[in-house]
Amino acid sequence: MSRAVAREAPARTSIPASTLSPAYGTALRRREAMWGIIFALPWLLGLVIFVIGPMAASLYLSFTKYDVVRSPEWLGVANYLRAFTADELFCPPWAVPSAMLWSWCRSALLVPWHWRCC
C-alpha cells in the first residue's frame, strides 16, 4: 500500500506586476541594453580600428599620389584613369583570360606529377 503524500504548492516568489512601477521595466531594459553595448564594444572597436579604418585609408590613398616621404597629393580619379587606360596590364582585353588559361594548363600539368611523387 502506498500512501499519498500531500504536496504543498510552491510559494510564489515573483512580485506581481501590479506592485511594480511602470518605470521599472524601462530601467531594466535600459540596463540590459547598456550591458549589451558594453560587451559588444570590444568587437565594434576592433572592427572600426582593424577593418573599416584601413579600408577607408586605402580608399583615400587610392585617389592621391603618395610616397612615404612626402604628404599625399590629391589627384582624384586620375589614378584610376591611368590604371585602366595607360597601364599595360589592363590595356589588352585578352590579358586576364590568357593568364587564366596559362595558369589552368600549368596546374593541369603539375598536379599529376605531384600525385606520383607522394
Backbone bond lengths (Angstrom), bond angles and torsions (degrees), N, CA, C in turn:
res aa  C-N    CA-C-N  psi(-1)  N-CA   C-N-CA  omega(-1)  CA-C   N-CA-C  phi
1 M - - - 1.419 - - 1.521 110.21 -
2 S 1.279 111.54 136.27 1.455 115.11 178.98 1.514 108.73 -112.96
3 R 1.280 112.48 142.11 1.460 117.32 179.55 1.522 109.29 -97.21
4 A 1.254 115.88 136.20 1.461 119.95 176.77 1.521 108.81 -76.70
5 V 1.308 113.74 128.42 1.462 119.00 -179.66 1.521 107.94 -97.62
6 A 1.280 115.50 126.91 1.463 120.31 179.39 1.526 108.14 -80.64
7 R 1.287 115.00 124.72 1.474 119.32 178.69 1.512 108.95 -106.58
8 E 1.303 112.78 142.83 1.449 118.31 178.24 1.526 109.29 -85.96
9 A 1.279 115.56 150.22 1.462 120.07 175.90 1.524 108.38 -69.50
10 P 1.316 117.43 141.19 1.468 118.96 -179.58 1.523 110.73 -62.24
11 A 1.287 113.82 145.97 1.459 119.02 -179.34 1.531 109.07 -69.36
12 R 1.283 115.24 143.87 1.450 119.56 179.99 1.520 108.64 -80.43
13 T 1.348 115.69 117.77 1.461 119.19 -176.17 1.513 113.01 -101.24
14 S 1.316 116.85 -17.66 1.461 117.76 -178.50 1.527 110.05 -83.40
15 I 1.296 114.42 151.39 1.462 120.44 179.65 1.517 107.53 -85.47
16 P 1.308 118.30 131.59 1.458 120.18 179.58 1.527 110.66 -59.58
17 A 1.319 115.17 145.42 1.460 120.28 -177.53 1.521 112.01 -64.35
18 S 1.305 116.54 -24.75 1.462 118.62 -177.65 1.525 111.78 -69.87
19 T 1.341 118.47 -23.36 1.464 119.81 -178.17 1.521 112.02 -88.49
20 L 1.340 118.24 -13.47 1.458 120.31 -179.94 1.516 110.63 -82.97
21 S 1.316 114.91 148.52 1.463 118.26 176.88 1.522 108.89 -77.22
22 P 1.309 119.07 154.10 1.465 122.14 -179.35 1.528 112.23 -63.33
23 A 1.321 117.73 -26.37 1.464 120.61 -178.16 1.524 112.08 -77.69
24 Y 1.349 117.36 -14.28 1.466 119.74 -177.69 1.524 111.46 -62.82
25 G 1.319 117.69 -41.65 1.461 121.28 -179.75 1.517 111.89 -64.99
26 T 1.320 117.20 -40.60 1.454 119.72 -179.64 1.521 110.60 -70.82
27 A 1.326 117.99 -35.85 1.462 120.13 177.97 1.526 110.51 -66.10
28 L 1.336 115.67 -40.46 1.466 119.58 178.12 1.526 110.38 -64.59
29 R 1.312 116.86 -43.89 1.470 120.13 178.51 1.515 111.28 -63.48
30 R 1.318 116.27 -39.60 1.460 120.66 179.54 1.527 110.58 -64.59
31 R 1.339 116.47 -41.42 1.461 120.37 179.74 1.532 110.64 -67.36
32 E 1.328 117.35 -41.15 1.467 119.93 177.76 1.521 110.98 -65.16
33 A 1.323 117.48 -38.73 1.464 120.92 178.12 1.523 110.41 -65.03
34 M 1.346 116.54 -39.90 1.455 120.16 178.65 1.527 110.57 -62.19
35 W 1.336 117.54 -44.59 1.468 119.77 179.40 1.524 111.14 -67.44
36 G 1.305 117.83 -33.88 1.459 120.18 175.44 1.517 111.40 -62.49
37 I 1.321 116.16 -43.39 1.463 120.31 178.26 1.521 110.65 -66.23
38 I 1.319 117.61 -40.63 1.467 120.80 179.26 1.519 111.13 -61.84
39 F 1.334 117.67 -41.72 1.460 120.01 -179.79 1.530 112.05 -73.87
40 A 1.332 118.39 -27.55 1.460 121.04 179.11 1.525 112.30 -85.85
41 L 1.320 117.99 -14.78 1.460 121.99 -175.18 1.529 113.95 -59.38
42 P 1.328 121.69 -44.25 1.471 119.11 178.32 1.530 112.63 -59.58
43 W 1.326 116.59 -40.23 1.457 119.38 178.47 1.524 110.65 -65.98
44 L 1.321 117.28 -42.99 1.459 120.79 -179.76 1.527 111.19 -64.55
45 L 1.333 117.16 -41.34 1.463 119.95 177.20 1.522 111.09 -63.56
46 G 1.326 117.39 -42.68 1.457 120.54 177.51 1.512 111.54 -62.12
47 L 1.321 117.78 -39.77 1.458 121.60 178.36 1.519 110.71 -62.45
48 V 1.325 116.72 -45.49 1.462 120.50 -177.96 1.527 110.61 -69.09
49 I 1.336 117.77 -44.02 1.460 120.70 -174.98 1.520 112.14 -74.66
50 F 1.325 118.06 -43.11 1.450 120.56 -171.48 1.522 115.03 -100.10
51 V 1.331 119.45 -13.28 1.467 120.54 -179.38 1.525 110.69 -118.59
52 I 1.315 117.33 -61.36 1.458 120.73 -173.96 1.527 111.43 -70.76
53 G 1.325 117.66 -39.21 1.468 121.06 178.87 1.521 113.07 -60.13
54 P 1.346 119.10 -54.07 1.472 118.97 177.52 1.525 113.62 -62.47
55 M 1.333 117.45 -34.56 1.468 118.86 177.74 1.527 110.66 -65.10
56 A 1.314 117.32 -42.15 1.462 120.75 179.30 1.533 110.53 -67.07
57 A 1.328 117.27 -39.87 1.466 120.22 178.65 1.522 111.33 -65.02
58 S 1.331 117.35 -41.98 1.461 118.84 179.57 1.523 111.48 -69.11
59 L 1.331 117.81 -34.34 1.457 120.29 175.48 1.524 110.08 -63.76
60 Y 1.326 117.49 -44.63 1.461 120.99 177.85 1.522 110.85 -62.42
61 L 1.334 117.06 -46.85 1.461 120.24 -177.06 1.527 112.43 -68.84
62 S 1.328 118.08 -21.64 1.462 119.04 177.34 1.523 112.15 -70.35
63 F 1.311 117.98 -18.55 1.457 121.93 177.03 1.525 112.62 -96.14
64 T 1.324 118.27 8.57 1.458 121.93 -177.81 1.519 110.96 -124.71
65 K 1.340 114.69 164.75 1.458 121.32 169.03 1.523 104.82 -99.06
66 Y 1.318 115.72 114.36 1.461 119.38 -169.91 1.522 110.37 -136.60
67 D 1.302 115.51 129.24 1.461 121.63 164.09 1.520 106.21 -127.56
68 V 1.284 116.56 166.85 1.455 120.30 -170.04 1.525 112.26 -68.42
69 V 1.321 117.45 -26.85 1.460 121.04 -174.22 1.528 111.81 -77.98
70 R 1.334 117.08 -44.08 1.469 120.80 -176.64 1.523 111.30 -101.63
71 S 1.308 114.96 165.48 1.470 119.01 176.92 1.529 109.23 -76.26
72 P 1.317 117.37 157.17 1.469 120.25 -178.11 1.531 112.30 -64.19
73 E 1.327 115.58 140.07 1.461 122.17 177.11 1.528 107.74 -111.27
74 W 1.324 117.02 123.59 1.463 121.73 -174.54 1.528 110.82 -69.58
75 L 1.340 116.63 126.61 1.462 121.95 177.65 1.517 112.39 -116.62
76 G 1.292 117.65 -18.76 1.462 120.73 -176.77 1.523 110.46 77.87
77 V 1.318 117.09 -138.14 1.462 120.99 -176.97 1.523 112.19 -85.32
78 A 1.311 118.57 7.22 1.466 121.44 -178.90 1.525 111.44 -60.31
79 N 1.329 118.01 -36.03 1.468 120.24 177.18 1.519 111.26 -61.52
80 Y 1.322 116.90 -42.83 1.459 120.48 -178.93 1.533 111.34 -70.98
81 L 1.316 116.64 -38.90 1.466 119.28 176.92 1.525 110.42 -62.00
82 R 1.315 116.82 -43.85 1.461 120.26 178.77 1.528 111.41 -65.59
83 A 1.321 117.10 -38.75 1.462 119.97 -177.91 1.519 111.87 -66.30
84 F 1.339 117.59 -38.85 1.452 119.90 -175.14 1.521 113.93 -94.77
85 T 1.330 117.87 -7.74 1.465 118.55 179.12 1.524 112.66 -118.91
86 A 1.313 118.27 -41.45 1.460 119.86 -173.87 1.532 113.05 -98.62
87 D 1.312 118.22 -23.71 1.461 120.32 -178.96 1.520 110.29 -69.36
88 E 1.306 116.48 136.36 1.460 120.01 -178.57 1.527 112.41 -72.54
89 L 1.309 117.68 -20.14 1.454 120.37 179.02 1.531 111.08 -67.27
90 F 1.341 116.80 -39.17 1.460 120.53 -176.35 1.525 113.54 -96.94
91 C 1.336 118.29 -12.24 1.465 119.97 -175.36 1.520 113.85 -62.22
92 P 1.329 120.01 -59.15 1.464 117.06 -176.89 1.519 111.13 -72.92
93 P 1.309 118.01 132.29 1.460 119.55 -178.70 1.523 113.00 -70.95
94 W 1.305 117.90 -14.26 1.462 121.08 -179.22 1.521 112.32 -92.39
95 A 1.329 119.01 1.12 1.466 120.95 -173.75 1.528 112.04 -64.92
96 V 1.310 117.70 -47.65 1.461 120.10 -177.25 1.529 111.90 -71.10
97 P 1.351 120.15 -46.54 1.470 118.17 177.47 1.523 113.49 -61.54
98 S 1.338 117.06 -35.84 1.463 117.93 179.00 1.524 111.25 -69.65
99 A 1.319 118.04 -36.02 1.460 120.32 176.71 1.521 110.51 -66.47
100 M 1.328 117.50 -38.16 1.466 120.23 177.30 1.522 110.80 -65.44
101 L 1.327 117.02 -43.75 1.464 120.58 179.65 1.518 110.73 -62.72
102 W 1.324 117.17 -43.76 1.462 121.74 178.33 1.538 110.52 -61.23
103 S 1.306 117.16 -42.24 1.464 120.94 179.65 1.523 111.28 -65.10
104 W 1.336 117.15 -42.04 1.469 120.55 179.12 1.524 111.53 -63.90
105 C 1.329 116.58 -43.59 1.470 120.11 -179.96 1.526 110.61 -64.74
106 R 1.319 116.49 -43.55 1.463 120.36 -179.72 1.525 110.72 -62.78
107 S 1.314 118.16 -44.45 1.461 119.46 -179.54 1.524 111.25 -70.72
108 A 1.340 118.10 -30.47 1.461 119.79 176.55 1.524 110.90 -67.02
109 L 1.321 117.14 -31.33 1.462 120.65 177.87 1.523 112.25 -79.08
110 L 1.313 117.42 -33.42 1.465 120.91 -174.99 1.517 113.47 -83.89
111 V 1.314 118.66 -31.26 1.462 121.39 -175.51 1.521 112.49 -63.57
112 P 1.361 120.95 -45.62 1.475 118.73 179.18 1.522 112.71 -63.28
113 W 1.326 118.42 -33.27 1.473 119.83 177.97 1.517 110.51 -66.90
114 H 1.303 116.77 -36.78 1.461 120.06 179.49 1.534 110.31 -64.90
115 W 1.307 117.83 -38.30 1.464 120.06 179.72 1.519 111.55 -68.34
116 R 1.305 118.33 -33.90 1.464 120.97 -179.76 1.516 111.50 -72.86
117 C 1.312 117.67 -32.10 1.457 120.09 -176.28 1.525 111.95 -74.95
118 C 1.283 118.10 -29.57 1.456 120.47 -173.21 1.479 112.26 -83.28
